[in-house]
Amino acid sequence: MTHPVKISVIVPVYNVASYVSACLQSLCSQSFTDLEIICVDDASTDASLSILEEWKERDPRVKVVSAPSNGGLSRTRNLAMKHAEGEFLLLVDSDDWMEPDALRSYIFLWMAQLLLFPWYHPLFPFLLSLQVR
């Protein structure tokens, strides 16, 4: 049995064949490796989908979803979220790239915020309502 990943990175893709490899290279090279990368091709008319398929073959953390028709950024992200299994979601545009320790830094900051400022966590009111017996 495999455990759920910590981070689901969502990458919407539409006609970005010249950029998407650099984006995926930066994501697959992260020092924090407990992640999945969900790429949704939004009916690209260039080579974007074939590039995504190549990356899927290279790295098992890369998942490729194809939208049946072009629906725009919001629909593409929503479709990706249906496939996400991570504890956290991170939205990355397909023409972005990240430094190798970026995700490790994000996780550290998220956990520090939760420990230092638990009242900002959405479950804080519920946690306050619990009584220890």
C-alpha positions in Angstrom: 0.0 0.0 0.0 1.3 3.4 -0.9 0.8 6.5 1.2 -0.7 9.7 -0.2 1.8 12.2 -1.4 2.4 15.4 0.5 2.1 17.8 -2.4 0.0 17.7 -5.6 1.5 20.1 -8.1 -1.1 21.2 -10.6 0.2 22.4 -14.0 -2.4 23.5 -16.6 -1.0 23.3 -20.1 -2.1 25.0 -23.3 0.2 25.6 -26.3 3.3 26.0 -24.3 5.6 23.5 -26.0 8.5 25.9 -25.8 8.2 26.3 -22.0 6.7 23.2 -20.5 9.9 21.1 -20.4 11.8 23.7 -18.4 8.8 23.8 -16.0 8.7 20.0 -15.6 12.5 19.8 -15.3 12.4 22.2 -12.4 9.6 20.3 -10.7 11.1 16.9 -11.1 14.4 18.2 -9.8 13.0 19.3 -6.5 14.9 18.3 -3.3 11.5 17.5 -1.8 10.4 14.4 -3.6 7.1 13.5 -1.9 5.0 14.9 -4.7 2.9 14.3 -7.7 2.8 16.5 -10.8 -0.6 16.6 -12.5 -0.4 18.1 -15.9 -3.7 18.8 -17.7 -3.4 19.5 -21.4 -6.3 21.8 -22.3 -6.6 20.6 -26.0 -3.3 22.1 -27.1 -2.7 22.4 -30.8 1.1 22.3 -30.6 3.4 19.6 -29.3 2.6 20.2 -25.6 0.8 16.9 -25.1 3.6 14.8 -26.7 6.1 16.6 -24.4 4.0 15.8 -21.4 3.8 12.1 -22.4 7.6 12.0 -22.7 7.9 13.4 -19.2 5.4 10.9 -17.9 7.6 8.1 -19.3 10.7 9.6 -17.6 9.3 10.2 -14.1 6.4 8.2 -12.5 5.4 11.2 -10.4 4.2 13.0 -13.6 0.5 12.3 -14.4 -1.0 13.5 -17.7 -4.7 14.3 -18.1 -6.2 15.4 -21.4 -9.2 17.7 -21.5 -11.6 16.8 -24.3 -11.8 20.4 -25.4 -10.3 23.8 -24.6 -12.1 25.0 -21.5 -9.7 27.6 -20.0 -7.5 27.9 -17.0 -10.1 27.4 -14.3 -11.7 24.3 -15.8 -8.3 22.8 -16.3 -7.2 23.4 -12.7 -10.5 22.0 -11.5 -10.0 18.9 -13.6 -6.5 18.4 -12.2 -7.8 18.7 -8.6 -10.1 15.7 -9.3 -6.9 13.7 -9.8 -5.0 15.1 -6.9 -4.0 12.8 -4.0 -1.8 15.2 -2.0 -2.2 16.7 1.4 -1.4 20.1 -0.1 -2.1 21.6 -3.5 0.3 23.9 -5.4 -0.6 25.7 -8.6 2.2 26.2 -11.0 1.8 27.8 -14.5 3.4 25.8 -17.3 5.8 28.7 -18.2 7.2 28.9 -14.6 10.2 27.1 -13.1 11.2 26.6 -9.5 14.5 26.6 -7.7 15.5 23.1 -6.5 14.7 23.7 -2.8 11.5 25.7 -3.4 9.0 22.9 -2.4 11.1 22.0 0.7 10.9 25.7 1.7 7.2 25.8 1.2 6.5 22.7 3.3 8.7 24.2 6.1 6.8 27.5 6.0 3.4 25.8 5.9 4.3 23.6 8.9 5.8 26.5 10.8 2.7 28.5 10.2 0.5 25.7 11.4 2.6 25.3 14.6 3.0 28.9 15.4 -0.4 30.2 14.3 -2.9 27.3 14.6 -5.9 29.7 14.7 -5.3 30.4 11.0 -5.9 26.7 10.2 -9.4 26.0 8.8 -10.0 23.3 11.4 -9.0 25.5 14.4 -12.6 26.2 15.5 -13.3 22.5 15.4 -10.2 21.6 17.3 -11.2 24.1 20.0 -14.6 22.5 20.4 -13.0 19.1 21.3 -12.9 18.2 24.9 -10.2 16.1 26.4 -11.5 13.4 28.8 
